[in-house]
Amino acid sequence: MAKYIMFQGTGSHVGKSILTTALCRIFYREGLKVAPFKAQNMALNSFVTPDGLEMGRAQVAQAEAANIIPAVEMNPVLLKPTGNSASQVIINGRPVGNMSAKDYHEGFSLKAFSAVETALKKLSEEFEMIVIEGAGSPAEVNLKATDIVNMRVAKFLNAPVILVADIDRGGALAAIVGTLELLEPEERDLVKGLVINKFRGDVNLFLPAVKFLEEKTGKPVLGVLPFIEKLGIDDEDSVSIDDKISNAGGEIKIAVIRLDKLSNFTDFDCLAGEPDVNLFYATEPGEIETADLIILPGSKNTSADLVRLRENGFAEKVKNFAAAGKPVIGICGGFQMLGKKIYDPEKTESDYSELAGLNLLPIETTFTPDKFTRQIKISEVDFNFSESRINSKNLEGYEIHSGVTKNIGESKIVAAGNVFGTYVHGIFDNDDFRRQILNAVRKSKNLPPLNINRNVRAEKQKNYDRLAKIVRENLNMDLLKKIVRASSEN
């Protein structure tokens, strides 16, 4: 039977996902068979498992850190916001429909907990240790009655909880004390320790605050973790885009248009990590004028984002950019927008039954209620792009999209001069393909080509080890293991 440790937070984006990733790596390196778990994830960054099921991207990174194949049991409930306080609800990797926040919380979430129980039972039978991540705060009183991701999970498993606070945003001490105060007594008893995350400066100056917290709450502080620059680990959702540090000195300037319903922005992290790339997310049309390459990313609502691009002036700027012979790339929803037409006869995505695309690629897309989720392997791509020939072999990625698009060949790429598009997420993680695309842009700027100097997949493994080392050095692992043992014996 598995042992458990759970990280809950005083709020969103305090570091629960990263700590879960770190503990997965630490326990894996210690020889344990460990798995991550998050009952319910709300995110537009998702992934497709080998069996074609969809799950949150954060749990995929955690599974990679644990050196196991991602499975939907690690994230049985996934909510993908579609706009207007509504989300697509995905249970065990398959969509079951779109629901308003009210309908989900008042009529469905507790039913979804049965999937959570089943997933936990399976994982508990297969693994020795499960590292569990909560969501938001367990003390959000308006959501507690139907919450299925925080204390309901902890009570179901009798799992010890470590409460995490982000000191970088300020108010961490008050957030910890306030969160504990708002918990019910039996919930407070499950909190076995505290962690202060994202600390900058001399930790010795913070020791009086540590003493105060321990005396005030009766809970031990297991560690004060430093702010870690350039983690190089996939983020859970777009809130972290603002934290990304751009390589301002890069010779190639890449503008990713920040769509309202932007999804899977992790597609571009590997591009941002190239030494010759300055990648940024454009929120105003004028920002893309100085770019060397424009990327239209994935979208959870292609029709709404396409309409918005026309309203805010981005559409015209992109068309002018392409007309000037500059390179443009579309991924998934962005690929659909680059075509001639988008049809939605059943109005599955919006109230528009037909929309004109940007007319930069010879494709037309028709939305259907079906959703396509599958991993992709491409033996070879061979096409012209921006006066360069792109030829790359053995590419891997995955598709997550609604809609059937005409004129896609086996290469999964449609190209026309200085524009190309694809449904394949993760295509830039392929080192040879990524460098060929960047060298095509370099050629358009009369810059010499560069050799491949990175292995993205190997870098990820090094980043997991780096994260684990930092956390191990700053977290009282002996006390944490003692807490795990004590809870498993009860």
C-alpha atoms as one frame of an Amber mdcrd trajectory, in Angstrom:
protein
   0.000   0.000   0.000   1.323   3.429  -0.937   2.387   6.169   1.438   1.282
   9.756   0.808   2.435  13.345   1.132   0.315  16.274  -0.037   1.200  19.879
  -0.833  -1.534  22.473  -0.443  -1.066  26.223  -0.800  -2.183  29.504   0.636
  -3.188  30.420  -2.908  -2.514  29.712  -6.575   0.975  29.791  -8.077   2.785
  29.480  -4.740   4.894  26.524  -5.887   2.820  23.395  -5.212   3.446  21.977
  -8.687   7.181  22.568  -8.495   7.483  21.063  -5.013   5.509  18.035  -6.134
   7.871  17.682  -9.090  10.888  17.977  -6.804   9.627  15.329  -4.370   8.838
  12.983  -7.256  12.439  13.323  -8.407  13.896  12.988  -4.915  11.947   9.823
  -4.114  12.704   8.372  -7.551  16.428   8.974  -7.054  16.131   7.243  -3.667
  14.810   4.138  -5.390  11.104   4.440  -4.641   8.374   3.772  -7.174   6.663
   7.156  -6.967   3.782   8.811  -8.814   2.284  12.320  -8.812  -1.410  13.017
  -8.336  -3.739  15.987  -8.678  -7.442  15.232  -8.428  -8.614  18.177 -10.480
  -6.588  20.493 -12.655  -7.830  23.700 -14.281  -5.414  24.467 -17.078  -5.120
  25.089 -20.797  -1.758  23.332 -20.895  -2.516  19.688 -21.519  -0.890  16.570
 -22.930  -1.922  13.347 -24.633  -0.925  10.008 -23.122   0.217   7.073 -25.285
  -3.345   5.705 -25.204  -4.777   8.974 -26.541  -6.139  10.405 -23.286  -5.810
  14.032 -22.192  -4.333  15.187 -18.883  -2.795  18.267 -17.309   0.703  19.224
 -18.366   1.981  19.742 -14.814   1.365  16.098 -13.909   3.213  15.071 -17.068
   6.315  16.954 -15.885   5.944  15.348 -12.470   5.681  11.908 -14.046   8.802
  12.611 -16.097  10.582  13.595 -12.887   9.494  10.259 -11.382  10.708   8.463
 -14.538   7.314   6.935 -15.287   4.927   7.133 -18.231   2.174   9.746 -17.677
  -1.290   8.275 -17.124  -4.684   9.941 -16.659  -5.003   8.401 -13.183  -2.494
  11.058 -12.131  -5.024  13.749 -13.120  -8.506  12.210 -13.430 -10.393  15.518
 -13.686  -9.249  18.267 -16.057 -11.097  21.541 -16.575 -10.194  23.577 -19.676
 -11.667  27.099 -19.521 -13.589  28.065 -22.646 -14.644  31.566 -21.568 -17.680
  33.181 -19.955 -17.099  31.296 -16.668 -17.397  27.936 -18.428 -15.043  25.010
 -18.958 -14.768  21.837 -20.937 -14.902  19.022 -18.382 -12.609  16.061 -19.032
 -12.963  12.913 -16.916 -10.385  10.145 -17.193  -8.949  11.752 -20.310 -12.220
  12.141 -22.258 -14.441  15.237 -22.558 -17.912  14.863 -21.046 -19.203  18.311
 -22.026 -18.963  22.035 -21.365 -20.316  23.372 -18.075 -20.667  26.716 -16.408
 -18.782  27.178 -13.159 -22.098  27.193 -11.311 -23.341  23.964 -12.886 -20.027
  22.218 -12.307 -19.626  23.165  -8.658 -23.275  22.751  -7.692 -24.204  19.692
  -9.695 -21.208  17.744 -10.964 -17.966  18.067  -8.997 -18.954  15.691  -6.196
 -20.011  13.138  -8.816 -16.565  13.519 -10.396 -14.994  12.555  -7.076 -15.803
   8.931  -7.843 -13.232   9.135 -10.657 -10.767  10.579  -8.135 -11.346   7.669
  -5.737 -10.908   5.091  -8.513  -7.709   6.731  -9.735  -6.230   6.870  -6.242
  -7.064   3.232  -5.626  -5.256   2.181  -8.797  -2.200   4.328  -8.116  -2.052
   3.138  -4.499  -1.869  -0.456  -5.703   0.884   0.253  -8.244   3.186   2.681
  -6.408   5.041   2.913  -3.114   4.718   6.686  -2.744   2.213   9.186  -4.104
   3.044  12.902  -4.037  -0.203  14.847  -4.167  -0.812  18.409  -5.262  -3.754
  20.537  -4.203  -5.175  23.526  -6.068  -5.580  27.144  -5.082  -6.268  27.370
  -1.358  -8.102  24.869   0.880  -9.615  27.811   2.757 -11.760  29.270  -0.028
 -15.001  29.106   1.919 -17.205  29.668  -1.146 -15.813  26.507  -2.788 -15.146
  24.175   0.150 -18.492  22.379   0.090 -17.861  21.006  -3.396 -14.053  20.996
  -3.390 -12.606  17.705  -4.664  -8.920  18.562  -4.885  -7.754  19.778  -1.467
  -8.983  18.613   1.942 -11.474  16.115   0.548  -8.526  14.207  -0.920  -6.427
  14.591   2.233  -9.266  13.295   4.440 -10.053  10.444   2.045  -6.455   9.183
   2.308  -5.606  10.524   5.754  -2.680  12.107   3.912  -0.345  14.486   5.748
  -0.490  18.005   4.307   2.371  20.477   3.924   1.088  24.051   3.539   3.102
  26.172   1.078   3.262  29.980   0.943   4.958  32.251  -1.602   6.940  34.945
   0.177   7.960  36.634  -3.079   4.453  38.078  -3.506   4.367  39.291   0.117
   2.057  38.533   3.029   3.213  34.931   3.402   3.028  34.837   7.199  -0.469
  36.276   7.287  -1.525  33.910   4.498  -0.361  30.871   6.475  -1.948  31.968
   9.752  -5.164  32.994   7.996  -5.415  29.770   5.999  -5.011  27.612   9.113
  -7.551  29.720  10.981 -10.165  29.185   8.247  -9.750  25.405   8.218 -11.961
  23.097  10.249 -10.211  21.529  13.283  -9.908  18.083  11.628  -8.492  19.728
   8.495  -6.021  21.764  10.533  -4.853  18.579  12.224  -3.938  17.128   8.812
  -1.506  20.004   8.218   1.754  18.620   9.546   4.178  21.278   8.398   4.816
  24.561   6.599   7.061  25.610   3.712   8.068  29.139   2.739   8.790  29.291
  -0.986  10.530  31.702  -3.392  12.676  33.428  -0.744  15.255  35.969  -1.906
  18.169  37.178   0.189  19.802  36.020   3.441  17.659  33.305   5.010  19.261
  33.966   8.426  17.418  37.268   8.553  14.154  35.341   8.235  14.726  33.013
  11.189  12.739  35.178  13.659   9.752  34.830  11.318  10.229  31.052  11.272
  10.180  30.988  15.060   7.046  33.161  15.105   5.243  30.863  12.671   6.064
  27.744  14.631   4.972  29.288  17.919   1.836  30.862  16.456   0.615  27.811
  14.530   2.129  24.891  16.388   3.342  23.575  13.028   7.014  23.028  12.137
   8.544  24.949   9.237  10.145  22.264   7.095  12.096  24.693   4.975  12.598
  28.097   3.431  13.138  27.461  -0.271  14.989  29.954  -2.461  13.608  31.669
  -5.530  14.913  29.586  -8.425  15.732  31.377 -11.665  15.065  29.661 -15.005
  13.652  26.405 -13.731  13.281  24.992 -17.233  10.273  22.913 -16.181   6.864
  23.010 -17.878   4.452  25.412 -16.199   0.881  24.612 -15.277  -0.869  27.569
 -16.865  -0.457  30.947 -18.509  -0.228  32.870 -15.223   3.482  31.996 -15.347
   4.005  33.663 -18.737   4.570  36.960 -16.939   7.435  35.372 -15.005   9.344
  34.237 -18.064  12.636  36.010 -18.642  13.302  36.960 -22.242  16.747  36.706
 -23.803  16.805  40.335 -24.869  20.137  39.868 -26.636  18.900  37.186 -28.997
  19.494  37.839 -32.686  16.087  36.426 -33.680  13.016  38.170 -32.311   9.988
  35.853 -32.084   6.538  37.201 -31.241   3.951  34.735 -29.920   0.539  36.396
 -30.022  -1.013  36.167 -26.572  -4.511  35.005 -27.455  -7.281  35.406 -24.911
  -7.734  31.612 -24.833  -4.063  30.758 -25.331  -3.351  27.070 -24.742  -0.216
  24.924 -24.563   2.234  27.812 -24.408   4.831  25.251 -23.302   5.192  24.570
 -27.053   7.509  27.583 -27.193   9.649  27.190 -24.069  12.287  25.302 -26.049
  12.455  28.162 -28.554  12.846  30.704 -25.760  15.761  28.662 -24.421  17.827
  29.053 -27.585  20.768  31.466 -27.170  19.996  33.311 -30.401  16.264  33.795
 -29.660  14.436  36.667 -28.009  10.893  35.313 -27.598   8.079  37.409 -26.174
   4.279  37.288 -25.891   2.665  40.148 -27.795  -0.408  41.778 -26.281  -0.565
  44.789 -28.625  -0.544  44.678 -32.462   2.280  47.189 -32.733   4.617  44.888
 -30.819   4.851  42.401 -33.672   6.081  44.887 -36.261   9.726  44.509 -35.212
   9.582  40.711 -34.943  11.468  38.379 -37.284   8.917  35.575 -36.835   5.283
  35.563 -35.691   3.661  32.511 -34.109  -0.082  32.061 -33.700  -0.373  29.560
 -30.840  -3.031  27.079 -29.814  -6.404  28.275 -28.546  -9.193  26.704 -26.504
 -11.668  28.770 -28.533 -10.336  29.356 -32.025 -13.427  31.167 -33.304 -13.582
  33.654 -30.423  -9.851  34.342 -30.621 -10.024  34.827 -34.400 -12.833  37.348
 -34.002 -10.831  39.089 -31.301  -7.741  39.265 -33.546  -9.794  41.150 -36.104
 -11.274  43.481 -33.522  -7.957  44.440 -31.935  -6.017  44.842 -35.191  -3.750
  41.815 -34.869  -5.250  40.061 -37.908  -4.391  42.869 -40.309  -0.884  43.184
 -38.835  -0.229  39.458 -39.297  -1.446  39.543 -42.906   0.736  42.572 -43.671
   3.683  40.863 -41.988   3.252  37.780 -44.182   2.691  39.889 -47.305   6.074
  41.501 -46.660   7.657  38.059 -46.967   8.301  37.594 -43.249   7.772  34.138
 -41.689   4.569  33.183 -39.874   3.800  29.896 -38.093   0.499  28.602 -36.724
   0.126  25.814 -34.171  -3.200  24.007 -33.668  -5.836  26.754 -33.262  -3.382
  29.227 -34.767  -2.992  26.859 -37.718  -6.774  26.828 -38.208  -6.845  30.649
 -38.166  -4.279  30.819 -40.979  -6.632  29.020 -43.358  -9.333  30.300 -45.711
 -12.430  29.386 -43.725 -13.576  27.976 -40.408 -16.970  26.294 -40.387 -18.937
  25.415 -37.272 -22.318  24.149 -38.543 -23.352  22.738 -35.154 -21.973  25.777
 -33.296 -19.873  23.542 -31.092 -17.336  26.268 -30.300 -19.188  29.570 -30.728
 -22.272  31.222 -32.183 -20.506  31.664 -35.528 -21.395  29.033 -38.121 -18.764
  30.381 -40.518 -15.730  32.657 -40.212 -13.181  33.851 -42.744  -9.637  32.920
 -41.802  -6.514  34.952 -42.485  -6.204  33.246 -45.889  -2.494  32.565 -45.558
  -2.742  28.779 -46.003  -4.848  26.720 -48.470  -6.903  24.952 -45.810 -10.450
  24.952 -44.500 -11.535  23.605 -41.118 -14.917  22.279 -40.028 -15.608  21.892
 -36.314 -17.379  18.774 -35.101 -18.322  17.610 -31.601 -15.488  15.061 -31.746
 -12.123  15.836 -30.198  -8.897  14.403 -31.606  -6.262  13.444 -29.031  -3.311
  11.319 -30.073   0.440  11.112 -29.981   2.149  11.672 -33.314   5.279  10.259
 -34.929   6.326  11.710 -38.285   8.936   9.846 -40.300   9.907  12.915 -42.355
   8.913  16.475 -43.151  10.122  18.159 -46.319   8.864  21.606 -47.291   9.941
  25.109 -48.291   9.791  27.804 -45.649  10.992  31.380 -46.006  13.357  30.605
 -48.903  14.868  27.634 -47.055  14.330  23.910 -47.418  13.231  22.190 -44.232
  13.948  18.475 -44.149  13.814  16.702 -40.802  13.170  13.092 -39.789  11.644
  11.151 -36.895   9.617  13.905 -35.277   7.411  13.360 -32.244   4.555  15.364
 -30.748   0.848  15.157 -30.015  -2.481  16.488 -31.261  -5.313  17.967 -29.187
  -7.950  19.637 -31.329 -11.508  19.787 -32.474 -12.167  20.221 -36.168 -11.330
  18.428 -39.393  -8.962  20.253 -41.719  -8.588  19.512 -45.423  -5.310  19.164
 -47.287  -3.105  17.838 -44.476  -0.670  15.232 -45.726   1.276  12.592 -43.831
   3.839  15.189 -42.782   1.138  16.928 -40.691   2.438  20.283 -41.950   0.868
  22.638 -44.476   3.236  25.218 -45.962   2.906  28.093 -48.404   6.013  30.191
 -48.977   6.886  31.988 -45.755   3.922  30.522 -43.804   3.378  27.076 -42.355
   1.050  25.477 -39.854   0.544  22.208 -38.028  -1.662  20.555 -35.435   1.382
  19.000 -33.746   2.073  20.296 -30.263   5.632  19.818 -29.065   7.033  19.910
 -32.581   9.738  22.408 -31.569  10.973  19.985 -28.909  12.559  18.081 -31.811
  16.077  19.524 -31.835  16.905  19.182 -35.533  13.552  20.574 -36.688  13.734
  23.504 -34.279  17.215  24.500 -35.405  16.301  24.223 -39.105  13.353  26.586
 -38.580  15.503  29.041 -36.645  18.225  28.873 -39.290  15.624  29.663 -41.962
  14.757  32.802 -40.011  18.444  33.582 -39.591  18.915  33.250 -43.355  16.086
  35.736 -43.937  18.095  38.175 -41.795  21.388  37.393 -43.592  22.757  35.706
 -40.485  24.901  32.548 -40.706  23.304  29.242 -39.630  24.045  27.723 -36.230
  24.619  24.083 -35.410  22.353  22.108 -33.100  23.716  22.747 -29.623  20.884
  21.544 -27.375  19.079  18.336 -26.466  15.805  19.531 -24.976  14.778  16.176
 -23.527  18.153  15.697 -21.838  17.987  19.261 -20.519  14.660  18.493 -18.852
  16.198  15.596 -16.967  19.062  17.805 -15.771  16.557  20.446 -14.676  14.637
  17.879 -12.622  17.886  16.888 -10.911  18.808  20.537 -10.309  15.407  21.236
  -8.768  15.609  18.138  -6.579  19.069  19.107  -5.342  17.962  22.619  -4.362
  14.855  21.364  -2.568  16.742  18.561  -0.815  19.291  21.073   0.460  16.656
  23.469   1.812  13.900  21.130   2.993  14.083  19.050   6.157  13.726  15.705
   4.408  14.246  13.717   7.616  11.281  15.453   9.239   9.172  15.119   6.089
   9.832  11.361   5.964   9.020  11.082   9.659   5.687  12.808   8.969   4.969
  10.369   6.114   5.791   7.347   8.268   3.706   8.548  11.188   0.658   9.148
   8.979   0.962   5.765   7.275   1.010   4.016  10.651  -2.258   5.624  11.789
